[in-house]
Amino acid sequence: MKPRIVAPRKPRPPLYGLEVIGALRFCWAVLGAPTGKRLAPVLGELVPTLRRFGELELSEEVVVALMGMSAATIDRRLAADRAKLEVRGHSHTKPGSLLKEAIPIRTWAQWDDAVPGFVEIDLVGHEGGNAIGDHAYTLTVTDIATGWTENRSVQNKAQKCCSQHFWRSERCSRSRSSVSIPTTAPRDEQGMTMVPPVLVMTGLGGLNPSKDALVLGLVQQQVPQVNEPSHLKTAAERIAKMVRGAKTGMPTLDLLVFPEYSLNGLNPKSWARDAMLCDLDGPEVETLRGACASSSVWGCFSLMERNPQGAPYNSGIIVDDTGEIVLYYRKMHPMVPLEPWEPGDLGIPVCDGPAGAKLALIICHDGMLPEMAREAAYKGANVILRTAGYTDPVRHAWQITNQVNAFTNVAYTASVALTELTQPGSGPSAKR
């Protein structure tokens, strides 16, 4: 058999010239680079509109060709333009190095992700597209089994800098409800190379804390019914009972944080009665101090404080494990006009806390003002407690301000609010 010689077919002349393709690119850009299936149906309306306003000057022949273009042809003709818009991630990692080759690496078969302690480590740069010079990084560790994640801000990728911030992440539990997991195998996730001496992070609900870890309990208690002076005594005794019960149930507990209004309740009518207010040396505070001393645990408490010179103060105290008041703060920024409190006059105090922590306390609306957390950090606080009565309708603002206060000040924020009422009808919010 003789092979049949097939003459090459002459290529078809292009149906759409440069003028048509140029006009297509313009229409595509005007609509924000849609796909061909979205662009083709609207060309019949878009092209005349652009011509009417002088944005396109085309002959009738070009207009007919442009408006008759199919979706598949549009996608094919714009493929190169669409490829230029593809977002590509920026990486600070260079492939291969002698240091990486010298580090022993566990294979997939040696990992036991079901056991807490196997973690992923990632370093994210915040350089805004320009990696020249120093810029902030976020160092993230995630426990594979539990999903527990901790973040620390670091100045650069130097091992000393990362070690100072990350190997001390055994104290990371200061930020929320602290926990402690002995880390078995840290795994670098393309961000950096780390040679750890000993790596301990926090997990397991604080039941097995690592050395120097701060075990923190945030008490999201119900709103108490406080309408009479006897109710105030009952509320104080109830909080004291929770302090003793929490410490008995979790002996590793270092600090309990109670929400704003957890003692005096959320009944605005009672706030105006002098008999419903507290004193720093009054019986309610004495009850709370006694609970901390008898249980050997620290506590952060709220009280609506009597002010002989004017409106009451919205105050907070931190009591150490011997029953001494080590921090005394008055809310500086009441939520006007909802709250009748006198603005605080004590500044933003900071105190030494358990497990080497430096504690500061701000109350609810205080945390919406970045200067408050910044002042606390300037004074050395690395754990900023924020107590609140309720978060509706500002729940989103509550969340992001807590995160921003932590990130911008290289500190931990521990924040807690009240939950629903013990009985309906005695406060401005009955939602979580």
Secondary structure as UniProt FT lines:
FT   HELIX           18..30
FT   TURN            31..32
FT   HELIX           36..39
FT   HELIX           40..42
FT   HELIX           43..52
FT   TURN            53..54
FT   HELIX           60..67
FT   HELIX           71..77
FT   HELIX           79..84
FT   HELIX           98..102
FT   HELIX           108..110
FT   TURN            113..114
FT   TURN            116..117
FT   STRAND          118..125
FT   TURN            128..129
FT   STRAND          137..143
FT   TURN            144..146
FT   STRAND          149..154
FT   HELIX           159..166
FT   HELIX           167..174
FT   TURN            175..177
FT   STRAND          181..182
FT   STRAND          185..188
FT   STRAND          200..201
FT   HELIX           204..206
FT   TURN            211..212
FT   STRAND          216..218
FT   HELIX           229..249
FT   TURN            251..252
FT   STRAND          255..257
FT   TURN            260..264
FT   HELIX           268..271
FT   HELIX           274..276
FT   TURN            280..281
FT   HELIX           283..295
FT   STRAND          298..305
FT   TURN            308..309
FT   STRAND          313..319
FT   TURN            321..322
FT   STRAND          325..330
FT   TURN            336..338
FT   STRAND          350..352
FT   HELIX           354..356
FT   STRAND          358..363
FT   HELIX           364..368
FT   HELIX           370..378
FT   TURN            379..380
FT   STRAND          383..388
FT   TURN            392..393
FT   HELIX           395..409
FT   STRAND          412..417
FT   TURN            424..425
//
